[in-house]
Amino acid sequence: MKKYNIAVVGALGNVGTEMLDILEKSELPIRDLLVMDTLQNVGRKILWRGVNHIAVSYTHLTLPTILLV
């Protein structure tokens, strides 16, 4: 089964946290989750599906490897 690389932009905001909740409850096969937010939130940890993810800022280098944003 194909697995997807997904980025959530604004992951620590209201919409972003709701999106993370929806994705966590879904059965979508996700290989890698990239959580992106503002510079002030870079480095914050987000627990998702039992794994800590570190918030990063948007750069032009991050999006070529992402299927869904």
HELIX and SHEET records of a PDB file:
HELIX    1   1 ASN A   14  LYS A   25  1                                  12    
HELIX    2   2 LEU A   39  ASN A   41  5                                   3    
HELIX    3   3 LEU A   63  THR A   65  5                                   3    
SHEET    1   A 2 TYR A   4  VAL A   9  0                                        
SHEET    2   A 2 ILE A  30  MET A  36  1                                        
SHEET    1   B 2 LYS A  45  TRP A  48  0                                        
SHEET    2   B 2 VAL A  51  ILE A  54 -1                                        
END                                                                             
